[in-house]
């Protein structure tokens, strides 16, 4: 039994989703900056090749995570059990 109203729960879900997206986008941008910086200086400092590889893997992982997160709010059956279900339903994320 929920003690909060539906509108309050919807607002909380929106805040959590926005925070999650900001974090994911920030980490993706940080990985891009790290990759670019290591790509520029890899000739002078060969050990930056490892940093460059790490940054590239981080970019791929972040991009994959963003795609999966966006896809999870669209058509999966488990989205019905999600705490963000109310927000996703009102925003039109369920496309059947």
LOKEDO-66798 format. One record per residue (C-alpha): x, y negated, z negated; residue number from 0; residue in one letter. Coordinates in Angstrom, 2 decimals, padded with zeros to 5 digits, always signed. Example, Ala and Ser with C-alpha at 12.3 -4.5 7.8 and 13.67 -1.06 7.14 Angstrom:
2
+012.30 +004.50 -007.80 0 A
+013.67 +001.06 -007.14 1 S
***
This chain:
96
+000.00 +000.00 +000.00 0 X
+001.44 -003.34 +001.04 1 X
+001.07 -006.32 -001.24 2 X
+002.07 -008.83 +001.42 3 X
-000.35 -010.05 +004.02 4 X
+000.03 -008.95 +007.60 5 X
+001.17 -012.41 +008.69 6 X
+003.90 -012.50 +006.02 7 X
+005.14 -009.05 +007.05 8 X
+005.13 -010.14 +010.69 9 X
+007.20 -013.23 +009.87 10 X
+009.68 -011.16 +007.87 11 X
+010.04 -008.71 +010.75 12 X
+010.66 -011.59 +013.16 13 X
+013.36 -013.00 +010.89 14 X
+015.09 -009.63 +010.59 15 X
+014.96 -009.03 +014.32 16 X
+016.32 -012.50 +015.09 17 X
+019.16 -012.03 +012.59 18 X
+020.04 -008.65 +014.07 19 X
+020.12 -010.07 +017.58 20 X
+022.30 -013.02 +016.49 21 X
+024.78 -010.66 +014.84 22 X
+024.92 -008.37 +017.87 23 X
+025.37 -011.26 +020.28 24 X
+028.05 -012.83 +018.08 25 X
+030.00 -009.59 +017.86 26 X
+029.74 -009.14 +021.63 27 X
+031.09 -012.65 +022.19 28 X
+033.91 -012.05 +019.70 29 X
+034.88 -008.88 +021.55 30 X
+034.84 -010.79 +024.85 31 X
+037.12 -013.49 +023.45 32 X
+039.49 -010.89 +022.00 33 X
+039.57 -009.05 +025.32 34 X
+040.28 -012.22 +027.30 35 X
+043.01 -013.37 +024.92 36 X
+044.72 -009.99 +024.90 37 X
+044.47 -009.73 +028.70 38 X
+046.27 -013.07 +029.09 39 X
+049.15 -012.25 +026.73 40 X
+049.55 -008.51 +027.38 41 X
+052.59 -009.07 +029.64 42 X
+054.45 -010.99 +026.93 43 X
+053.39 -008.69 +024.10 44 X
+052.94 -005.11 +025.34 45 X
+051.36 -003.96 +022.06 46 X
+048.34 -006.09 +022.94 47 X
+047.39 -003.33 +025.36 48 X
+045.97 -001.45 +022.37 49 X
+044.04 -004.53 +021.25 50 X
+042.75 -004.99 +024.79 51 X
+041.55 -001.37 +024.91 52 X
+039.84 -001.77 +021.55 53 X
+038.12 -004.97 +022.67 54 X
+036.97 -003.34 +025.89 55 X
+035.48 -000.41 +023.97 56 X
+033.80 -002.84 +021.57 57 X
+032.23 -004.74 +024.48 58 X
+030.88 -001.52 +025.98 59 X
+029.54 -000.42 +022.60 60 X
+027.90 -003.77 +021.88 61 X
+026.31 -003.93 +025.31 62 X
+025.04 -000.37 +024.93 63 X
+023.64 -001.18 +021.50 64 X
+021.81 -004.21 +022.80 65 X
+020.30 -002.21 +025.64 66 X
+019.22 +000.59 +023.29 67 X
+017.75 -001.83 +020.77 68 X
+015.78 -003.64 +023.44 69 X
+014.60 -000.35 +024.90 70 X
+013.55 +000.97 +021.49 71 X
+010.98 -001.79 +021.13 72 X
+009.36 -001.04 +024.47 73 X
+008.03 +002.45 +025.07 74 X
+009.39 +004.99 +022.61 75 X
+006.91 +006.90 +020.45 76 X
+009.03 +006.24 +017.35 77 X
+008.49 +002.50 +017.74 78 X
+005.04 +003.08 +016.22 79 X
+006.75 +003.90 +012.90 80 X
+009.09 +000.92 +013.08 81 X
+008.86 -001.90 +010.51 82 X
+008.89 -004.25 +013.50 83 X
+005.82 -002.59 +015.02 84 X
+003.51 -005.56 +014.34 85 X
+005.94 -008.01 +015.89 86 X
+006.55 -005.81 +018.90 87 X
+002.84 -005.29 +019.47 88 X
+002.03 -008.99 +019.37 89 X
+004.96 -009.98 +021.56 90 X
+003.89 -007.57 +024.29 91 X
+006.91 -005.32 +023.92 92 X
+004.79 -002.17 +024.26 93 X
+004.43 -001.54 +027.97 94 X
+002.56 +001.56 +028.88 95 X
***
